[in-house]
Amino acid sequence: MKTYTNVFDLGNLDVALKEAFEIKKNRYQFEQLGHHKTCLLIFFNNSLRTRLSTQKAARNLGMDVIVLDVNQGAWKLETERGVVMDGDKSEHLLEAIPVMSQYCDMIGVRSFARFESREDDYTEKILNQFIRYSGKPVFSMEAATGHPLQAFADLITIEENKRTDRPKVVLTWAPHPKALPQAVPNSFADFMNEANVDFVITHPKGYELDPKFVRGARVEYDQRKAFEGADFIYAKNWSCPGVSNPADYGKVLLKDMSWTVDAEHMSWTNNAFFMHCLPVRRNMIVTDDVIEAPTSLVIPEAANREISATVVLKRLLESLVQ
């Protein structure tokens, strides 16, 4: 595996899950694999779980870690070709990337959607420049349109807690005061469509995710109907993906608090587990009583970020010796 940006990079999910559970039994069993190898983690945006879990995963594998916060302590980077650089940006990404690659064996990149251009975001302009120009294995620590480390951790969590062979999993939109990217819901849909689950997406009209992520999933605009019989509820806000109207891309079309996941919503389910990637806006996305209930999986889900990252970094390391 040379890159990690989506579910298909993992290959067979049953094999990937088996590998994850073996690593969870002994997180340090492959620590010699990364001996004298360096993992560079580049953050264009803030992070808590991704930063900590990925550093821990690299350490599990015996790697040295360099963390670069692009917006704190580094030169401001220009990302567009053809620009006359007479402003506040001192270095171009096209020089910065090959320089960074001199100091590491693999690169993790975290760069959110900018909401300036749907085309730029959905072609993953920044992430793909690292893949093209670094000459090193590259993995996404959340990009403009995907968060595959999170989605893999979500799948591990569902596999650990499912009560039936093919559980019903519902991805539900919920209100939020700010415009958020579609990265988490996109990747969650990406993974659930390839997993052995009954997958349903529910959201208000106008919030339709890109078809390449929705694929064969059932889309239900009636939230109560979607929740009926569900075994897992995954709540997440996302701004308008601009599928039917690109001019609305990145906009907050409504803040309908009736979509907030509360005890009544959960009563419609099959005593479902509640999931969210964190951080979460309490009493907008989900009420206190639901996120604090015994059926809330947000902490085990976050813990599994270390496991998903360890599997991915292990596979990238293995590609270096093939």
C-alpha positions as CSV (number, residue, x, y, z in Angstrom):
1,M,0.0,0.0,0.0
2,K,1.6,3.2,-1.2
3,T,-1.2,5.7,-0.3
4,Y,-4.2,5.7,2.0
5,T,-7.0,8.0,1.0
6,N,-10.1,5.8,0.9
7,V,-11.6,2.4,1.7
8,F,-10.4,0.7,-1.5
9,D,-6.7,1.3,-0.5
10,L,-7.3,-1.2,2.4
11,G,-8.4,-4.0,0.1
12,N,-10.4,-6.8,1.7
13,L,-12.1,-5.4,4.8
14,D,-12.3,-8.7,6.6
15,V,-8.5,-9.0,6.3
16,A,-8.0,-5.4,7.5
17,L,-10.3,-6.0,10.5
18,K,-8.5,-9.2,11.4
19,E,-5.2,-7.3,11.3
20,A,-6.7,-4.5,13.5
21,F,-7.8,-7.0,16.2
22,E,-4.4,-8.7,16.2
23,I,-2.7,-5.4,16.6
24,K,-5.1,-4.5,19.4
25,K,-3.9,-7.6,21.3
26,N,-0.3,-6.4,21.1
27,R,0.3,-2.9,19.8
28,Y,4.1,-3.3,19.8
29,Q,4.5,-6.6,18.0
30,F,5.8,-4.8,14.8
31,E,7.9,-2.1,16.5
32,Q,11.0,-3.3,14.6
33,L,9.3,-2.6,11.3
34,G,9.8,1.2,11.8
35,H,13.2,1.1,13.3
36,H,15.2,4.1,11.9
37,K,12.2,5.2,9.9
38,T,10.6,8.7,10.2
39,C,7.0,9.6,9.9
40,L,6.3,13.3,9.0
41,L,2.9,14.6,10.1
42,I,1.8,17.8,8.4
43,F,-1.1,19.8,9.9
44,F,-2.7,22.6,8.0
45,N,-5.6,22.5,10.5
46,N,-6.2,21.9,14.2
47,S,-6.3,18.4,15.6
48,L,-6.6,16.4,18.8
49,R,-7.5,12.7,18.2
50,T,-5.7,12.6,14.8
51,R,-2.5,14.1,16.1
52,L,-2.3,12.0,19.3
53,S,-3.5,8.7,17.8
54,T,-1.2,8.9,14.7
55,Q,1.8,9.8,16.8
56,K,1.1,6.9,19.1
57,A,0.6,4.6,16.2
58,A,4.0,5.6,14.7
59,R,5.6,5.0,18.1
60,N,3.9,1.6,18.3
61,L,5.8,0.7,15.1
62,G,9.1,2.0,16.4
63,M,9.2,5.1,14.2
64,D,10.5,8.6,14.9
65,V,7.9,11.3,14.4
66,I,8.2,14.9,13.1
67,V,5.1,17.1,13.5
68,L,4.8,20.2,11.4
69,D,2.1,22.8,12.1
70,V,2.1,24.7,8.9
71,N,0.2,27.7,10.4
72,Q,2.5,27.9,13.4
73,G,6.2,28.4,13.0
74,A,6.5,27.5,9.3
75,W,6.6,29.8,6.3
76,K,3.2,30.6,4.9
77,L,2.7,28.3,1.9
78,E,1.3,29.2,-1.6
79,T,-0.6,26.3,-3.2
80,E,-1.5,27.7,-6.6
81,R,0.8,27.7,-9.7
82,G,1.2,30.9,-11.7
83,V,0.7,33.2,-8.8
84,V,2.9,36.2,-8.4
85,M,4.1,35.7,-4.9
86,D,4.2,39.3,-3.7
87,G,1.9,38.8,-0.7
88,D,2.4,37.2,2.7
89,K,3.2,33.7,1.4
90,S,7.0,33.1,1.3
91,E,7.3,29.5,0.1
92,H,5.5,27.5,-2.6
93,L,4.2,24.0,-1.9
94,L,5.9,22.7,-5.0
95,E,9.3,23.4,-3.3
96,A,8.2,22.7,0.2
97,I,6.9,19.2,-0.6
98,P,10.1,17.7,-2.1
99,V,12.1,19.4,0.7
100,M,9.9,17.8,3.4
101,S,10.3,14.4,1.7
102,Q,14.1,14.6,2.3
103,Y,13.6,14.2,6.0
104,C,11.2,11.3,6.3
105,D,10.0,7.9,5.0
106,M,6.3,8.6,4.8
107,I,4.0,11.7,5.1
108,G,0.6,12.2,6.7
109,V,-1.3,15.2,5.6
110,R,-4.3,17.0,7.3
111,S,-5.9,19.7,5.2
112,F,-9.6,20.6,5.4
113,A,-11.9,21.8,2.7
114,R,-11.5,25.5,2.0
115,F,-15.1,26.0,0.6
116,E,-13.6,28.4,-2.0
117,S,-14.0,26.0,-4.9
118,R,-15.9,22.7,-5.0
119,E,-13.8,21.5,-7.8
120,D,-10.5,22.2,-5.9
121,D,-11.9,20.5,-2.8
122,Y,-13.3,17.4,-4.5
123,T,-10.2,16.9,-6.6
124,E,-8.2,16.9,-3.3
125,K,-5.8,19.5,-4.7
126,I,-3.5,19.7,-1.7
127,L,-3.4,16.0,-0.8
128,N,-2.7,15.0,-4.3
129,Q,0.2,17.4,-4.6
130,F,1.9,15.6,-1.8
131,I,1.2,12.2,-3.4
132,R,2.5,13.5,-6.8
133,Y,5.6,15.5,-5.7
134,S,6.9,13.9,-2.5
135,G,8.0,10.5,-3.9
136,K,7.0,9.0,-0.5
137,P,4.0,7.0,0.8
138,V,1.3,9.5,1.7
139,F,-1.7,9.0,3.9
140,S,-4.7,11.2,4.7
141,M,-5.2,12.4,8.2
142,E,-8.3,14.1,6.9
143,A,-8.5,15.9,3.6
144,A,-11.0,18.1,1.9
145,T,-13.5,15.3,1.2
146,G,-12.4,12.3,3.3
147,H,-11.3,11.1,6.7
148,P,-10.4,7.4,6.1
149,L,-8.5,6.9,9.4
150,Q,-11.7,7.9,11.3
151,A,-13.9,5.8,9.1
152,F,-11.7,2.7,9.6
153,A,-11.8,3.2,13.4
154,D,-15.6,3.5,13.1
155,L,-15.8,0.2,11.3
156,I,-13.6,-1.4,13.9
157,T,-15.9,-0.1,16.6
158,I,-19.0,-1.3,14.9
159,E,-17.5,-4.8,14.4
160,E,-16.6,-5.0,18.1
161,N,-20.1,-4.0,19.3
162,K,-22.5,-5.4,16.8
163,R,-25.2,-7.8,18.1
164,T,-26.2,-9.2,14.8
165,D,-24.2,-10.3,11.7
166,R,-25.6,-7.5,9.5
167,P,-26.5,-4.6,11.7
168,K,-28.5,-1.5,10.5
169,V,-26.3,1.5,10.6
170,V,-27.7,5.0,10.1
171,L,-25.7,8.1,9.3
172,T,-27.8,11.1,10.3
173,W,-27.2,14.8,9.7
174,A,-27.6,17.0,12.8
175,P,-27.5,20.8,13.2
176,H,-24.4,22.9,13.8
177,P,-23.7,26.6,14.0
178,K,-20.8,26.6,11.5
179,A,-20.2,25.3,8.0
180,L,-18.4,21.9,8.3
181,P,-16.8,19.8,5.6
182,Q,-18.3,16.6,4.3
183,A,-15.1,14.6,4.9
184,V,-16.3,12.5,7.9
185,P,-19.7,11.6,6.4
186,N,-18.2,10.9,3.0
187,S,-15.6,8.5,4.4
188,F,-18.1,6.9,6.7
189,A,-20.4,6.2,3.7
190,D,-17.4,5.0,1.8
191,F,-16.6,2.4,4.4
192,M,-20.2,1.4,5.2
193,N,-21.0,0.7,1.6
194,E,-18.2,-1.8,1.4
195,A,-19.0,-3.4,4.9
196,N,-21.5,-6.1,5.7
197,V,-24.1,-3.7,7.1
198,D,-27.6,-2.3,6.2
199,F,-26.7,1.3,5.6
200,V,-29.0,4.2,5.6
201,I,-28.3,8.0,5.2
202,T,-30.8,10.5,6.5
203,H,-30.7,14.3,6.2
204,P,-32.8,17.3,5.1
205,K,-33.3,17.9,1.4
206,G,-30.4,19.9,0.0
207,Y,-27.7,18.0,2.0
208,E,-27.3,15.1,-0.5
209,L,-23.7,13.8,-0.4
210,D,-21.7,13.2,-3.5
211,P,-23.0,10.1,-5.4
212,K,-19.5,8.6,-5.5
213,F,-19.8,8.2,-1.7
214,V,-23.5,7.4,-1.4
215,R,-23.3,4.7,-4.1
216,G,-26.0,2.0,-3.2
217,A,-26.9,3.4,0.2
218,R,-30.6,4.1,1.0
219,V,-31.3,7.8,1.4
220,E,-34.2,8.6,3.7
221,Y,-35.4,12.2,4.3
222,D,-37.7,11.1,7.2
223,Q,-35.4,10.9,10.1
224,R,-37.8,8.8,12.3
225,K,-38.3,6.3,9.5
226,A,-34.5,6.0,9.0
227,F,-34.0,5.4,12.8
228,E,-36.5,2.6,13.0
229,G,-34.8,-0.7,13.9
230,A,-31.3,0.9,13.8
231,D,-28.5,-0.8,15.7
232,F,-26.0,2.1,15.3
233,I,-26.7,5.8,15.0
234,Y,-23.8,7.9,13.6
235,A,-24.6,11.6,14.0
236,K,-22.6,14.2,12.1
237,N,-23.2,17.6,10.7
238,W,-22.1,18.6,7.2
239,S,-22.6,21.7,5.1
240,C,-24.3,21.7,1.8
241,P,-22.2,19.4,-0.6
242,G,-23.5,21.4,-3.6
243,V,-24.4,18.3,-5.6
244,S,-27.6,19.7,-7.2
245,N,-26.6,23.4,-6.9
246,P,-22.8,24.1,-6.8
247,A,-23.5,27.7,-5.8
248,D,-24.7,26.4,-2.4
249,Y,-21.5,24.4,-1.8
250,G,-20.3,24.9,1.8
251,K,-23.4,26.8,2.9
252,V,-25.5,26.2,6.1
253,L,-28.9,25.8,4.6
254,L,-30.7,25.4,7.9
255,K,-30.2,24.7,11.6
256,D,-33.2,22.5,12.3
257,M,-32.9,21.5,16.0
258,S,-35.5,18.8,15.5
259,W,-32.7,16.8,13.9
260,T,-30.7,16.8,17.2
261,V,-30.3,13.3,18.5
262,D,-32.0,13.0,21.9
263,A,-33.6,10.3,24.0
264,E,-36.8,10.3,21.9
265,H,-34.8,9.8,18.7
266,M,-32.9,6.9,20.2
267,S,-36.2,5.4,21.4
268,W,-37.1,4.8,17.7
269,T,-34.1,2.5,17.3
270,N,-33.3,-1.1,18.3
271,N,-31.6,0.1,21.5
272,A,-28.9,1.5,19.2
273,F,-25.4,2.5,20.0
274,F,-24.6,6.2,19.5
275,M,-21.5,7.2,17.6
276,H,-19.7,10.5,16.7
277,C,-16.2,11.3,15.6
278,L,-15.7,14.1,18.1
279,P,-15.4,17.0,18.9
280,V,-19.1,17.3,19.3
281,R,-21.4,20.3,20.0
282,R,-23.5,19.0,22.9
283,N,-27.2,19.8,22.7
284,M,-26.9,20.6,19.0
285,I,-25.6,17.4,17.5
286,V,-26.6,15.2,20.5
287,T,-28.0,15.8,24.0
288,D,-26.1,15.2,27.2
289,D,-28.1,12.2,28.2
290,V,-27.5,10.3,24.9
291,I,-23.8,11.0,24.7
292,E,-23.3,10.0,28.3
293,A,-25.5,6.9,28.1
294,P,-24.0,3.4,28.4
295,T,-24.8,2.9,24.7
296,S,-22.5,5.8,23.7
297,L,-19.4,4.6,21.9
298,V,-17.6,7.9,21.3
299,I,-14.7,7.1,23.7
300,P,-14.1,3.5,22.4
301,E,-14.4,4.9,18.9
302,A,-11.7,7.5,19.6
303,A,-9.5,4.9,21.2
304,N,-9.7,2.8,18.0
305,R,-8.1,5.7,16.1
306,E,-4.8,4.4,17.4
307,I,-5.6,1.0,16.0
308,S,-6.7,2.1,12.6
309,A,-3.6,4.3,12.3
310,T,-1.3,1.5,13.3
311,V,-2.7,-0.8,10.7
312,V,-2.3,1.9,8.0
313,L,1.2,2.9,8.9
314,K,2.3,-0.8,9.2
315,R,1.1,-1.4,5.7
316,L,2.9,1.7,4.4
317,L,6.1,0.6,6.1
318,E,5.7,-2.9,4.5
319,S,5.5,-1.2,1.1
320,L,9.0,0.3,1.7
321,V,10.7,-3.1,1.9
322,Q,8.8,-4.9,-0.9
